[in-house]
């Protein structure tokens, strides 16, 4: 009697396993769209409810366009709430924002599916922390370093970098007589600010002779490469082994691999050595030293102070503090340069107030400058990826209206819920003619309308996980835009750039314009 050989047995076993897996996935998909599923009462495409492959099509194949598809879902199904994948709901009703992004001790976890796009050391950062209580442990000792009072201590360093930025833009613009992608310059500035604050010394991107290297293209390359991680999580291991192949990687990818695997750990080790040699001294909190030295001195549990975890935190802070603010500066600069009357109004206000001598606090009192910055934040979005929250212990009730129709949904505990800045910021009921840059919409309004508009501006998110660097971003925006308006914009002209180059088309976590855009290019005239 013949028996099957090992090869036959192995191939047949693999086929069985594959068959069981396919059967499981089909059964799961059928359950997801059945009346038995707790979200079956929420409208949305059946294919999206059945499988994550629907979302993957728009983000992986179409290149980061699922947010646009979500916006279309709300219109097609005539509902402010739609089911966008097997487990997640998306809301297009700003009245519900404080329920999703709740504060005041109400627990809000993050969604595993969303965070699967993170990989490597950044998975140990506050941003990538799933559990509400764990996040609070990690964030509590860090909050004070990003308070208004602490950022005000950093203001002289920011002003110094702003001065160098303005001087360099004019000097190189006149010398090279060539167009500059202004986002690159702003990225150098914002990266230097956050690195100065986090580690005591700037990266030196503004001080270097040219505008490269910088983190702009490297970070965008890394973000664009993370979509597969979300849908195929085992691929995340590639982020841990990728540094071994850094020298063969593309230049932009190589920069980020070296930063995350070599330079960032070295900075954490330097902060640790500094902390060990100053043990017993009081916390510096000067606003210009290494905050990681002070984090090591804090009450954070020792298990949270390993080099890998703090390295992930550092990489997260640098990433978050660089490109979002740089893009806001870019979008605002474009609209000011393309709308001479708006730029003229801002210039007059700054000149009348002798704004070059004002502090951040003083600049905040200038109404038109503040309106310009709010409008810049609105049209630059912060991030365009939805960042879902989960209420683990609460059964929420949504009541609302959509096109005059009353709607009510029960949301079971443990359900991921999210909103998108790129949708919130174009709510025509709150921001009429929403694609137009019009600072005047923030002026001459009553308190109720002001609150409504500010509530709809979600650039920094809300609740207990609101962006840690909000105060730093505002300080950068007020100081940099003031100096650019008074010193650089009079000599700056747009070069072969249109609104298409700043208009949101797709996302890789951060907003991106249409493919083929050459960026917001400018030239300096004598």
Phi, psi and omega per residue, in radians:
X1 nan 2.241 -3.104
X2 -1.531 2.509 3.074
X3 -2.001 2.675 -3.139
X4 -1.174 2.383 3.111
X5 -1.307 2.948 -3.119
X6 -0.985 -0.678 -3.097
X7 -1.151 -0.732 3.131
X8 -1.133 -0.762 -3.138
X9 -1.070 -0.734 -3.105
X10 -1.142 -0.805 -3.108
X11 -1.136 -0.691 3.128
X12 -1.205 -0.606 3.095
X13 -1.152 -0.715 3.128
X14 -1.130 -0.687 3.109
X15 -1.130 -0.675 3.098
X16 -1.106 -0.813 3.137
X17 -1.045 -0.745 3.120
X18 -1.093 -0.722 3.117
X19 -1.096 -0.751 3.103
X20 -1.093 -0.696 -3.121
X21 -1.139 -0.786 3.130
X22 -1.091 -0.728 3.119
X23 -1.093 -0.717 3.121
X24 -1.099 -0.782 -3.112
X25 -1.139 -0.695 3.109
X26 -1.144 -0.735 3.119
X27 -1.098 -0.721 3.138
X28 -1.123 -0.752 3.135
X29 -1.095 -0.716 3.114
X30 -1.132 -0.695 3.091
X31 -1.105 -0.713 -3.096
X32 -1.038 -0.537 -3.115
X33 -1.816 0.107 -3.134
X34 -1.505 2.843 3.080
X35 -1.115 -0.226 -3.135
X36 -1.316 -0.379 -3.105
X37 -1.277 2.387 -3.079
X38 -1.129 -0.243 3.120
X39 -1.871 0.229 -3.067
X40 -1.114 -0.361 -3.100
X41 -1.434 -0.119 -3.083
X42 -1.655 2.292 -3.102
X43 -1.215 2.766 3.114
X44 2.731 2.927 3.135
X45 -1.073 2.357 3.130
X46 -1.066 -0.647 -3.139
X47 -1.147 -0.666 3.089
X48 -1.151 -0.655 3.114
X49 -1.221 -0.522 -3.064
X50 -1.357 -0.676 -2.964
X51 -2.667 2.658 3.070
X52 -1.273 -0.130 -3.108
X53 -1.127 -0.495 3.098
X54 -1.091 -0.841 3.085
X55 -1.095 -0.721 -3.121
X56 -1.064 -0.614 3.136
X57 -1.025 -0.796 -3.074
X58 -1.331 -0.601 -3.105
X59 -1.540 -0.697 -3.117
X60 -1.458 -0.864 -3.033
X61 -1.486 -0.757 -3.124
X62 -1.468 -0.201 3.045
X63 1.456 1.042 3.019
X64 1.299 0.742 -3.081
X65 -2.057 0.348 -3.104
X66 -1.251 -0.544 3.105
X67 -1.048 -0.692 3.097
X68 -1.149 -0.653 3.095
X69 -1.166 -0.651 3.096
X70 -1.081 -0.744 3.108
X71 -1.049 -0.690 3.108
X72 -1.147 -0.640 3.124
X73 -1.031 -0.778 -3.128
X74 -1.012 -0.672 -3.140
X75 -1.295 -0.759 -3.092
X76 -1.096 -0.765 -3.056
X77 -1.624 -0.016 3.071
X78 0.986 0.740 -3.059
X79 -2.461 2.459 3.046
X80 -1.337 -0.113 3.109
X81 -2.227 2.201 3.076
X82 -2.342 2.640 3.086
X83 -1.603 2.069 -2.981
X84 -1.862 -0.181 2.986
X85 -2.773 -3.137 -3.035
X86 -0.973 -0.439 -3.022
X87 -2.160 -0.108 -2.906
X88 -2.083 2.483 3.058
X89 -1.935 2.526 3.073
X90 -2.074 2.398 -3.065
X91 -2.007 2.415 3.043
X92 -2.155 1.004 3.125
X93 -2.613 1.817 -3.036
X94 -1.111 -0.332 3.118
X95 -1.125 -0.322 -3.101
X96 -1.718 0.040 -3.011
X97 -1.074 -0.644 -3.094
X98 -1.342 -0.218 3.008
X99 -1.421 -0.703 3.134
X100 -1.285 -0.934 -3.098
X101 -1.756 1.158 -2.990
X102 -1.416 2.662 3.018
X103 -2.109 -2.682 3.041
X104 1.109 0.517 3.083
X105 1.525 -0.097 3.092
X106 -1.290 2.268 -3.026
X107 -1.285 2.315 3.046
X108 -2.414 1.986 3.068
X109 -1.585 2.942 3.022
X110 -1.768 2.807 -3.069
X111 -1.528 2.319 3.127
X112 -1.067 -0.785 -3.116
X113 -0.992 -0.766 3.121
X114 -1.115 -0.819 -3.048
X115 -1.287 -0.145 3.100
X116 -1.105 -0.254 3.101
X117 -1.301 -0.260 3.084
X118 -1.468 2.619 -3.127
X119 -2.726 2.836 3.140
X120 1.276 -2.714 -3.071
X121 -1.039 -0.467 -3.074
X122 -1.137 -0.288 3.108
X123 -1.147 -0.279 3.124
X124 -1.715 0.143 -3.108
X125 -1.445 2.914 3.052
X126 -1.008 -0.740 -3.097
X127 -1.002 -0.683 -3.054
X128 -1.641 0.205 3.133
X129 -1.425 2.160 -3.062
X130 -1.341 -0.900 -2.980
X131 -1.343 2.366 -3.122
X132 -1.004 -0.859 -3.078
X133 -1.186 -0.668 3.105
X134 -1.135 -0.717 3.091
X135 -1.063 -0.723 -3.137
X136 -1.095 -0.693 3.101
X137 -1.064 -0.754 -3.100
X138 -1.277 -0.589 -3.038
X139 -1.487 -0.591 -3.015
X140 -0.909 -0.829 -3.121
X141 -1.240 -0.248 -3.052
X142 -1.688 -0.414 -3.057
X143 -0.888 -0.777 -3.028
X144 -1.111 -0.460 -3.111
X145 -1.285 -0.264 -3.138
X146 -2.021 0.326 3.064
X147 -1.259 2.848 3.099
X148 -1.006 -0.743 -3.105
X149 -1.053 -0.724 -3.128
X150 -1.242 -0.692 3.136
X151 -1.154 -0.579 3.092
X152 -1.079 -0.534 3.087
X153 -1.226 -0.422 3.120
X154 -1.466 -0.179 -3.007
X155 -0.948 -0.744 3.109
X156 -1.031 -0.661 3.113
X157 -1.179 -0.686 3.116
X158 -1.145 -0.749 3.126
X159 -1.071 -0.674 3.118
X160 -1.104 -0.745 3.111
X161 -1.189 -0.624 3.082
X162 -1.088 -0.781 3.125
X163 -1.045 -0.781 3.139
X164 -1.145 -0.662 3.118
X165 -1.080 -0.865 -3.116
X166 -1.079 -0.790 -3.137
X167 -1.075 -0.723 -3.089
X168 -1.220 -0.722 3.123
X169 -1.023 -0.797 -3.127
X170 -1.201 -0.811 -3.080
X171 -1.085 -0.871 -3.118
X172 -1.241 -0.566 3.110
X173 -1.104 -0.732 3.112
X174 -1.275 -0.657 -3.100
X175 -1.224 -0.817 -3.029
X176 -1.496 -0.406 -3.120
X177 0.862 0.796 -3.100
X178 -2.422 2.655 3.133
X179 -1.149 2.561 3.111
X180 -2.079 2.328 2.969
X181 -1.342 1.855 -2.965
X182 -1.106 -0.444 3.113
X183 -1.086 -0.604 3.121
X184 -1.076 -0.772 3.125
X185 -1.128 -0.776 3.133
X186 -1.136 -0.622 3.109
X187 -1.123 -0.690 3.078
X188 -1.057 -0.746 -3.134
X189 -1.127 -0.897 -3.076
X190 -1.160 -0.617 3.093
X191 -1.144 -0.673 3.113
X192 -1.167 -0.651 3.135
X193 -1.122 -0.899 -3.064
X194 -1.195 -0.610 3.118
X195 -1.233 -0.624 3.068
X196 -1.060 -0.744 -3.100
X197 -1.275 -0.745 -3.075
X198 -1.272 -0.671 -2.966
X199 -2.142 0.011 3.068
X200 1.622 -0.363 3.133
X201 -2.386 2.461 3.093
X202 -1.286 2.808 3.082
X203 -1.128 -0.433 -3.129
X204 1.585 0.317 -3.132
X205 -1.197 -0.608 3.098
X206 -1.320 -0.649 -3.084
X207 -1.279 -0.445 -3.121
X208 -1.122 2.836 -3.021
X209 -1.163 -0.775 3.122
X210 -1.832 -2.811 -3.128
X211 -1.800 -0.024 3.083
X212 -2.138 2.596 0.040
X213 -1.318 2.860 3.027
X214 -2.684 -3.114 -3.091
X215 -1.726 -0.037 -2.994
X216 -1.089 -1.122 -3.122
X217 -1.139 -0.719 3.087
X218 -1.005 -0.764 -3.116
X219 -1.183 -0.728 3.111
X220 -1.115 -0.632 3.110
X221 -1.135 -0.720 3.128
X222 -1.167 -0.776 -3.134
X223 -1.086 -0.719 3.141
X224 -1.135 -0.487 -3.104
X225 -1.446 -0.079 -3.032
X226 -1.577 -0.198 3.121
X227 -0.964 -0.762 3.120
X228 -1.039 -0.555 -3.141
X229 -1.064 -0.678 -3.087
X230 -1.116 -0.664 -3.053
X231 -1.680 -0.312 3.091
X232 -2.343 1.288 -3.010
X233 -0.912 -0.586 3.118
X234 -1.004 -0.392 3.127
X235 -1.170 -0.252 -3.106
X236 -1.072 -0.394 3.119
X237 -1.087 -0.393 3.124
X238 -1.053 -0.547 -3.137
X239 -1.162 -0.486 3.139
X240 -1.411 -0.515 -3.126
X241 -1.704 -0.251 -3.102
X242 -0.987 -0.670 3.141
X243 -0.997 -0.422 3.118
X244 -1.141 -0.390 -3.087
X245 -1.977 0.351 -3.038
X246 -1.015 -0.690 -3.044
X247 -1.211 -0.284 3.094
X248 -1.721 -0.079 -3.072
X249 -1.349 2.805 3.015
X250 -0.971 2.630 -3.012
X251 -0.989 -0.781 -3.099
X252 -1.165 -0.666 3.099
X253 -1.212 -0.686 3.130
X254 -1.005 -0.711 -3.127
X255 -1.030 -0.783 -3.115
X256 -1.269 -0.609 3.109
X257 -1.134 -0.768 3.119
X258 -1.160 -0.674 3.132
X259 -1.091 -0.829 -3.052
X260 -1.326 -0.549 -3.034
X261 -1.729 -0.350 -3.084
X262 -2.154 -1.008 -3.012
X263 -1.227 -0.753 -3.124
X264 -1.130 -0.823 3.063
X265 -1.014 -0.623 3.122
X266 -1.150 -0.651 3.109
X267 -1.167 -0.685 3.116
X268 -1.147 -0.718 3.119
X269 -1.134 -0.654 3.088
X270 -1.138 -0.713 3.084
X271 -1.109 -0.659 3.129
X272 -1.145 -0.751 3.117
X273 -1.123 -0.701 3.098
X274 -1.080 -0.757 3.124
X275 -1.088 -0.762 -3.096
X276 -1.165 -0.547 3.138
X277 -1.453 -0.213 3.134
X278 -2.042 0.320 3.134
X279 -0.999 2.330 -3.127
X280 1.774 -0.319 3.090
X281 -1.399 2.762 3.114
X282 -1.261 2.733 3.106
X283 -1.037 2.344 -3.025
X284 -1.193 -0.914 -3.085
X285 0.692 0.779 3.137
X286 -1.529 -0.254 -3.087
X287 1.505 -0.112 -3.124
X288 -2.274 -0.011 3.084
X289 -1.620 -3.004 3.108
X290 -1.375 2.043 3.115
X291 -1.215 -0.376 3.119
X292 -1.248 -0.498 3.004
X293 -1.102 -0.720 -3.134
X294 -1.297 -0.530 3.047
X295 -1.125 -0.702 3.098
X296 -1.111 -0.503 3.140
X297 -1.469 -0.189 -3.014
X298 -1.350 -3.120 -3.128
X299 -1.452 0.123 3.102
X300 -0.996 2.342 3.129
X301 -0.953 2.555 -3.080
X302 -1.018 -0.595 3.133
X303 -1.095 -0.352 3.139
X304 -1.638 0.096 -3.076
X305 -1.972 0.320 3.125
X306 -1.203 2.750 -3.139
X307 -1.040 -0.716 -3.105
X308 -1.142 -0.782 -3.101
X309 -1.159 -0.798 -3.137
X310 -1.204 -0.538 3.046
X311 -1.114 -0.705 3.065
X312 -1.119 -0.666 3.102
X313 -1.131 -0.752 3.127
X314 -1.094 -0.766 3.135
X315 -1.115 -0.674 3.105
X316 -1.116 -0.770 -3.132
X317 -1.121 -0.755 3.136
X318 -1.099 -0.780 -3.122
X319 -1.101 -0.820 -3.093
X320 -1.214 -0.569 -3.042
X321 -1.518 -0.048 -3.049
X322 -1.783 -1.170 -2.904
X323 -1.337 -0.591 -3.114
X324 -1.147 -0.791 3.128
X325 -1.203 -0.662 3.103
X326 -1.072 -0.674 3.138
X327 -1.235 -0.641 3.078
X328 -1.087 -0.751 3.077
X329 -1.072 -0.697 3.140
X330 -1.116 -0.893 -3.111
X331 -1.060 -0.765 -3.139
X332 -1.139 -0.745 3.126
X333 -1.073 -0.765 3.135
X334 -1.008 -0.852 -3.070
X335 -1.177 -0.616 3.087
X336 -1.162 -0.742 -3.124
X337 -1.246 -0.474 -3.124
X338 -1.599 -0.141 3.122
X339 -2.194 1.466 -3.054
X340 -0.955 -0.630 -3.134
X341 -1.152 -0.685 3.109
X342 -1.141 -0.783 3.118
X343 -1.099 -0.674 3.133
X344 -1.113 -0.741 3.100
X345 -1.065 -0.784 -3.126
X346 -1.140 -0.747 -3.130
X347 -1.072 -0.763 3.135
X348 -1.080 -0.752 -3.140
X349 -1.090 -0.747 -3.113
X350 -1.194 -0.702 3.125
X351 -1.173 -0.736 3.141
X352 -1.114 -0.554 -3.108
X353 -1.585 0.002 -3.041
X354 0.889 0.894 -2.956
X355 -1.104 -0.414 -3.138
X356 -1.101 -0.328 -3.137
X357 -1.727 -0.022 -3.062
X358 -1.558 2.626 3.035
X359 -1.435 3.043 3.062
X360 -0.963 -0.785 -3.134
X361 -1.079 -0.696 3.117
X362 -1.180 -0.690 3.138
X363 -1.145 -0.581 3.132
X364 -1.081 -0.368 -3.117
X365 -1.465 -0.112 3.131
X366 -1.473 1.998 -2.967
X367 -1.130 -0.731 -3.072
X368 -1.270 -0.689 3.067
X369 -1.035 -0.784 3.122
X370 -1.068 -0.717 3.133
X371 -1.152 -0.689 3.097
X372 -1.061 -0.757 -3.127
X373 -1.183 -0.727 3.097
X374 -1.080 -0.710 3.126
X375 -1.200 -0.633 3.058
X376 -1.122 -0.725 3.076
X377 -1.099 -0.697 -3.103
X378 -1.098 -0.717 -3.063
X379 -1.614 -0.006 3.037
X380 -1.898 -0.293 2.896
X381 1.345 -0.434 -2.956
X382 1.452 -1.700 2.972
X383 -2.066 2.655 -3.141
X384 -1.847 -0.226 3.043
X385 -1.253 2.432 3.031
X386 -1.207 2.546 3.104
X387 -2.137 1.574 -2.995
X388 -1.168 2.706 3.033
X389 -2.158 2.721 3.120
X390 -2.194 2.230 3.008
X391 -1.615 1.729 -2.990
X392 -1.213 -0.453 -3.016
X393 -2.106 0.103 -3.061
X394 -2.050 2.391 2.962
X395 -1.698 1.922 -3.035
X396 -1.679 2.631 3.093
X397 -2.102 2.118 3.079
X398 -1.751 2.237 3.002
X399 -2.222 2.265 3.140
X400 -2.866 -2.988 3.123
X401 -2.320 2.635 3.051
X402 -2.490 2.010 -3.097
X403 0.936 0.744 3.068
X404 1.440 0.039 -3.113
X405 -1.865 2.269 3.134
X406 -1.312 2.411 -3.098
X407 -2.368 2.488 3.104
X408 -2.472 2.308 3.113
X409 -2.397 2.453 2.988
X410 -1.642 2.291 -3.108
X411 -1.956 1.957 -3.086
X412 -1.149 2.659 3.036
X413 -0.980 2.529 3.108
X414 1.496 0.094 -3.120
X415 -1.551 2.141 3.038
X416 -1.138 2.314 -3.128
X417 -2.328 2.462 -3.138
X418 -2.642 2.945 3.011
X419 -2.332 2.933 -3.138
X420 -2.210 2.256 3.137
X421 -1.037 -0.651 -3.103
X422 -1.172 -0.294 3.043
X423 -1.658 -0.813 3.125
X424 -0.962 -0.763 -3.008
X425 -1.319 -0.100 3.076
X426 -2.062 0.513 3.027
X427 -1.242 1.849 -3.026
X428 -1.164 -0.400 3.101
X429 -1.243 -0.462 -3.134
X430 -1.751 -0.690 -3.108
X431 -2.153 1.402 3.126
X432 -0.998 2.537 -3.095
X433 0.918 0.937 -2.878
X434 -1.158 -0.375 -3.122
X435 -1.467 -0.075 3.128
X436 -1.593 2.348 3.070
X437 -1.411 1.856 -3.070
X438 -2.441 1.579 -3.124
X439 -0.999 -0.489 -3.092
X440 -1.050 -0.351 -3.131
X441 -1.128 -0.361 -3.132
X442 -1.604 -0.024 -3.054
X443 -1.976 2.652 3.059
X444 1.128 0.552 3.136
X445 -2.013 2.763 3.141
X446 -1.375 2.968 -3.058
X447 -1.074 -0.656 -3.113
X448 -1.128 -0.770 3.115
X449 -1.170 -0.662 3.106
X450 -1.057 -0.804 3.133
X451 -1.095 -0.690 -3.139
X452 -1.099 -0.751 -3.135
X453 -1.204 -0.763 3.139
X454 -1.147 -0.593 3.107
X455 -1.169 -0.519 -3.129
X456 -1.476 -0.177 3.107
X457 -1.571 1.781 -2.995
X458 -1.964 0.522 -3.100
X459 -0.963 -0.619 -3.085
X460 -1.839 0.254 -3.059
X461 1.068 -2.933 -3.095
X462 -2.590 2.961 3.041
X463 1.440 -2.781 -3.020
X464 -1.214 -0.274 3.125
X465 -1.976 0.426 3.080
X466 -0.986 2.631 -3.084
X467 -0.875 2.168 -3.119
X468 -1.105 -0.598 -3.023
X469 -1.641 0.376 -3.077
X470 -1.023 -0.815 -3.113
X471 -1.136 -0.676 3.097
X472 -1.118 -0.719 3.124
X473 -1.088 -0.796 3.129
X474 -1.078 -0.736 3.130
X475 -1.075 -0.793 3.086
X476 -1.008 -0.795 -3.074
X477 -1.135 -0.815 -3.111
X478 -1.134 -0.796 -3.084
X479 -1.244 -0.766 -3.081
X480 -1.216 -0.771 -3.113
X481 -1.177 -0.607 3.084
X482 -1.081 -0.865 -3.116
X483 -1.151 -0.736 3.138
X484 -1.104 -0.707 -3.119
X485 -1.136 -0.747 -3.075
X486 -1.395 -0.567 -2.965
X487 -1.940 -0.563 -2.980
X488 -1.916 -0.790 -3.068
X489 -1.008 -0.566 3.081
X490 -1.047 -0.386 -3.112
X491 -1.950 0.109 -3.052
X492 -1.886 2.420 3.083
X493 -2.293 2.548 3.037
X494 -1.209 2.545 -3.131
X495 -2.198 1.943 3.087
X496 0.808 0.843 -3.116
X497 -2.258 2.394 3.093
X498 -2.227 3.100 -3.128
X499 -1.087 -0.407 3.097
X500 -1.028 -0.513 -3.089
X501 -1.341 -0.165 3.060
X502 -2.112 -0.055 -3.089
X503 -1.476 2.305 -3.128
X504 -1.081 2.256 3.096
X505 -2.158 -0.646 -3.078
X506 -2.718 3.006 3.141
X507 -2.428 2.654 2.944
X508 -2.254 1.055 -2.967
X509 1.362 -0.879 3.042
X510 -1.698 2.765 -3.107
X511 -1.241 2.501 3.100
X512 -2.288 2.504 3.061
X513 -1.382 -3.084 3.134
X514 -1.042 2.569 3.077
X515 -1.038 2.472 -3.108
X516 1.704 -0.209 3.104
X517 -1.090 2.381 3.098
X518 -1.589 0.108 -3.138
X519 1.559 3.128 3.089
X520 -1.526 1.739 -3.069
X521 -1.696 2.437 -3.100
X522 -2.361 2.784 3.017
X523 -2.281 2.729 3.089
X524 -1.837 2.290 3.125
X525 -1.890 2.614 -3.111
X526 -1.434 nan nan
